[in-house]
Amino acid sequence: MIKRGLYINKIKPYMNKDIIKVLTGIRRCGKSTILKQLVEELKNEGVNEEDIVLINFELKEYIHIKNIDQLANLISNLLKKNKNIKYLLFDEIQDVEGWERLINAYFAEKRFDIYITGSNAKLLSGELATYLSGRYVEIKVYPFSFREFLDYRKKNNKINYGKKEENTYLNPKIKKLFFDYLIYGSMPSTLNFSGDEKIQVYLDLYNSIILKDIVKRNEIRDIELLNRIFRFVIGNVGQLFSANSIIKYLKKDKIAIGTTTIYNYLTYMEDAGLIKKVKREDLIGKRILNYIEKFYLVDLGFRQSLYGKNKKDIGQSLENIVFNELVRRGYKITIGKFKEKEVDFVCKKGDKIVYIQVAYILTDENTIKREFEPLSKINDNYPKYVLTMDDFNMSQNGINHVNIINFLLNDEI
């Protein structure tokens, strides 16, 4: 287990404050581990362990708790033994019927510091405001970043990177691990497996998400159609497409479907945390453009397991990795349209704006022009970057050229 400091640091400002802390994220992305680390953080600050209640509803001692009456009885019995309990941490609470009413009731008592996690579409789809009446802060949890992935490998596989250029793209061991990260993904629950075993774990996880977070919740009857649409998305990661693109794709197999159904299915996948939609922005008119969008996967391991080709389609895979890292760093992202040119990512955080292009390598003058020219046309003073896997720096005209591995391991952007 590695410390997931990014999330601990996000939670810390809200600890012991009158607000419910909610950790959301796709199944098996590490939320339970973060709760355990929060317990250790509290103990390190002098809190007695017996004053902390951590309940994981997926463990056998708690799986019988299915409604708020059963949960309230459990907490009441614990309070009879120890009236000083202050911290309530509920892990994977979504399957407890009526959980939101009980959490609101505990919050109203003003005696508990409350933390909850959830991974189904109810918690991921923005319905929290309805359930918790605006009394919460949401911390979104993602699969391992590349930095976390390296920390995990270093700790569990005892990898020694050596002293020279230890944390740069020039280190051959780090390069090798990066391609493992690119091909097989970084869901924490899969990292103890390799090859075909890891692919099977991803398939099992995908099926669980599809059945529990999408099919059951939205009463979908045609699961195969849902799977076909998802395969189209993963085959076109980082590519602009519309609902009509999917209609044409399905028409080849004589499947008729309307645009409304397609948009609904894409929304269900996004609600479940599998994919993320990115809209286009007209950089001249400063307006959002609808209908043609890009989608990215929360983790490339799903693509490799269901579709393969992560290494073959390396440009798409690299773009997906950069997108996920930017999201982890708190950026809101659009695709920039500047006349006939496209900027891969327009990244905004507060008053900060960053423009980013992503490519595999700058092989020739035409490739260099294609990647740098859209950025050079933007007449403002915000930072502009081209990220590639090249081993040399080709920064020019105020546009920074950065190796993707170095971008992932440093906080320059």
C-alpha positions, 0 to 999 in steps of 0.5 A: 500500500502506498500513501495516496498523498494527492487525495489525503492533502485534498481532504485535510483542509476539511477534516474536523469541519462541519461538512460531509467528506464524500470520496467518489470514483469508479469501482476498485480505484482505491477509495477504501485504501484512502479511508484507511490512510485517513484513519492513520492520519487521524491517529497520528494527530492524536485521535484515539483509535476507539473514537473512530468507526470505519465500516466497509459494507463489502466486508463479511461482517457488514454485508448484512446491513442493507437499510438505515435501521440496521446501520443506525442500530449498529452505530447506536450499539457502538455509542453505548460502548464508547460515547466519545466516538466522533469519526464516522467513515462509511466505505461503499455506502451506496447499497444501504437503502436510504443511506442519505437520510441517515447521513443527513441525520448524523450531520444534523447532530453536530457531533460527528466528522463524517466521511463516505465513499461510493462507486455506483452511478448514484454517487458519480452522476452529480446527484449528491446535491439532492441526497446531501442537500449541499452539505458535502464536499466531493473528492474525486478519486482516480486510478494510479497516476504514473508517479503513484504507479512507479511508487507502487512498483518500487515498493512491491517489486523492489525496483532500483532506478539507480542514482543517475537521472533517477526520475526522468525519461532518460532512465530505461527502467522508467521507460519500460514501466511507462509502457507497462502503464500505457498498455495495461493501465493502473487500477490499484486492484489489478497491479498484483497481476500480469499479462492474461491474468490482469486482462481477466481482472479488468474484464471482471471489473468491467462486467461488474460496472456494466451490470451493477452501475449501468444495466441495473440502475437504468433498466437496460435490456440490450446489454450487447448493444451497450457493449458495442457502443462502448467498444466503439468509444474505446476504439475511437479514444481521443477522436472527434465523433458524434452520435451519427458516427455510432449509428453508421458503425452499427448500421453495418451490422444491421442494427437500427438505433436512434441518437437519443438512445446513443446519448443516453448510453454514453451518459450512463457510461460517464455516470458510472465513471468509465468514460469522460466527455470533452466538449469543443470550444471555439477559441475565437468566439469563446463558446462551447460547440455541441454534438461533436465531442471526444471521449477518454477512458478513466483507465486504459486497461479497459481498452487493452482488455476489450479491444487491445492495440494500446501500444499500436494506437500509441498516439491515442493512448498517450493523449488519454494518459495526458488527459487523465493526468490533467484531470487529476491536477484539477483542470477543466478541459475543452478541445480548442477549435481555432478556425480550421486548427485544433488544440488538443487540450485547453486547460483551465483552473481558476484564472490559469489557462494552459494550451496543450498538444499531444503527439507520439514523436516529432518525426519530420518538419510536417509533424512539427508544423502540425503540432506547433502551428495551432498553438502559435496562432493563439495570440495570448500570453498563456503557457503553451506546450507540446508533449511528446515522447521525444528525447530532445527538446524542440521548444520554439517561439515561446512554445515549450516542448516537454517529454510526456514522462517528465510531464507526468513526474513533475508539476511544471504544468 
